[in-house]
Every structure is written in structure tokens, then in C-alpha cells.
């Protein structure tokens, strides 16, 4: 809620400041007034959307794990906790076991599982599914 109010205040301020610079004086063309209203409305919409929409969680992935396109929140059932680590099951791929203490295990700041995966090709194995990192929930620590 605070972000929304700050966004609205910033939008009003930007729209007002810009509008004062281009607002027509008495007797000037009324098209400029329409332009000012459009600019003020556009600034308000952008600030409201910025404040109201949830941020993409991508910022929390480390560069060591993520290559700008291979990390995502895990779907329900894709990650299973075991006594010795985790099993990752992604549709159509062989299950991947990640042992406790592996460098692939990372702390998840939002408390949800996230997977960083990619598929590579091996001449002897064909297409190989690789889990680069697993961001795990707090109970995993």
C-alpha cells in the first residue's frame, strides 16, 4: 500500500511539473492542454502499475546459477525432500538427485522452491537434463 501511495505521489508530481512547463497560457491552443492531460495520465498509469504489480522474482537468482533464462519457480510436485537431499522431477525428464551439502543447493529468499535447469547434448547419452541450482525453502536448512 505504501508503494502505491508513493507511486501516485511521484506520478502526480511528475505530471504536474511537466504539465506546468507545457500548459497553455490563456488564449493559446487547447491542444496543448490535451497533451498535458495525456502526459499526466500516462505518468499516473505507469507509476500505479509499477507500484501495484508484484516484482519479478528473477532478481534473487545468483549469476552462478542463472543464465537469464534458465531459472524459474518450481511447479508443485517437481521437488521432493528426502532424508539425504532432494529429488527433482520435471515433466519428461529423468529424476535428478541432489545430495544434501551439494553446491547446487541455494537459500531461497522468498521461501519457495526455484529451479535453474538446462538441457545439453551428449554424444553417448543424447539429450541430458541438468539441474544447475535448486533454491530451497527455509526448512531445508
C-alpha positions in Angstrom: 0.0 0.0 0.0 2.9 2.4 0.8 4.4 1.7 -2.6 1.1 2.6 -4.3 0.9 5.9 -2.4 4.5 6.8 -3.2 3.9 5.9 -6.8 0.8 8.0 -7.0 2.6 11.0 -5.4 5.5 10.6 -7.8 3.2 10.4 -10.8 1.3 13.5 -9.7 4.5 15.4 -9.1 5.9 14.4 -12.5 2.7 15.1 -14.3 2.3 18.5 -12.5 5.9 19.6 -13.2 5.8 18.6 -16.8 2.3 20.0 -17.2 3.4 23.4 -15.8 6.1 23.5 -18.4 3.8 22.9 -21.4 0.4 24.1 -20.1 -1.1 26.6 -22.4 -1.5 30.2 -21.3 -4.9 31.8 -21.7 -5.7 32.2 -25.3 -3.2 29.5 -26.5 -4.2 26.4 -28.5 -6.2 24.0 -26.4 -4.4 21.0 -28.0 -1.5 21.7 -25.6 -3.9 21.2 -22.6 -4.9 17.8 -24.1 -1.2 16.9 -24.4 -0.7 17.8 -20.7 -3.6 15.7 -19.6 -2.3 12.8 -21.6 1.2 13.1 -20.1 -0.2 13.4 -16.6 -2.5 10.4 -17.1 0.3 8.3 -18.6 2.7 9.1 -15.7 -0.1 8.2 -13.3 -0.8 4.9 -15.0 2.9 3.9 -15.2 3.5 4.8 -11.5 0.4 2.9 -10.4 1.4 -0.2 -12.4 4.9 -0.1 -11.1 3.7 0.1 -7.5 0.8 -2.3 -7.8 2.3 -5.2 -9.8 4.4 -7.8 -8.0 8.1 -7.7 -8.9 9.6 -10.5 -10.9 11.4 -12.9 -8.7 14.3 -13.2 -11.1 16.4 -10.7 -9.1 17.0 -13.2 -6.4 18.9 -15.7 -8.6 22.6 -15.6 -8.4 24.7 -15.3 -11.6 26.4 -18.5 -10.7 23.1 -20.4 -11.1 21.1 -18.4 -13.6 21.8 -17.6 -17.2 19.0 -15.0 -17.6 16.5 -17.6 -18.9 17.0 -20.9 -17.1 15.6 -20.2 -13.6 12.0 -20.3 -12.6 9.8 -21.1 -9.6 9.3 -24.8 -9.2 5.9 -26.3 -10.0 4.1 -28.3 -7.3 5.5 -31.8 -7.2 8.7 -31.1 -9.0 10.8 -31.0 -5.9 10.7 -33.7 -3.2 12.6 -33.5 0.0 14.2 -36.8 1.1 16.3 -37.8 4.1 19.6 -37.3 2.2 18.7 -34.4 -0.1 16.2 -33.6 -2.9 14.7 -35.3 -5.9 13.8 -33.0 -8.9 11.3 -34.4 -11.3 10.5 -32.2 -14.3 8.0 -33.4 -17.0 9.5 -35.8 -19.5 13.0 -35.9 -17.8 14.7 -38.5 -15.7 14.6 -37.6 -12.0 17.7 -35.8 -10.7 19.0 -36.4 -7.2 20.7 -33.6 -5.3 22.5 -34.7 -2.2 22.5 -32.5 1.0 25.6 -30.4 1.1 25.8 -30.0 -2.7 27.0 -26.7 -4.1 23.8 -26.8 -6.2 21.7 -26.1 -3.1 21.0 -22.4 -2.5 18.9 -20.5 0.0 15.5 -19.2 -1.3 14.9 -15.7 -0.1 11.1 -15.9 -0.8 10.7 -19.3 0.9 9.7 -21.1 -2.3 11.5 -23.7 -4.4 13.1 -22.4 -7.6 14.9 -24.4 -10.3 17.7 -23.4 -12.5 17.9 -26.0 -15.3 19.1 -26.5 -18.8 19.3 -29.3 -21.4 22.5 -30.2 -23.1 23.5 -32.8 -25.6 26.0 -35.7 -25.0 27.0 -37.9 -28.0 26.8 -41.1 -25.8 23.7 -40.1 -23.8 21.8 -37.8 -26.2 19.7 -35.0 -24.6 20.7 -34.6 -20.9 18.7 -32.7 -18.4 20.9 -30.8 -15.9 19.9 -29.0 -12.7 22.3 -26.1 -12.2 20.8 -25.0 -8.8 17.9 -25.6 -6.5 16.8 -22.8 -4.4 15.3 -24.5 -1.3 12.8 -23.5 1.3 13.9 -22.5 4.8 13.0 -25.9 6.3 15.7 -27.3 4.1 18.5 -25.7 6.1 
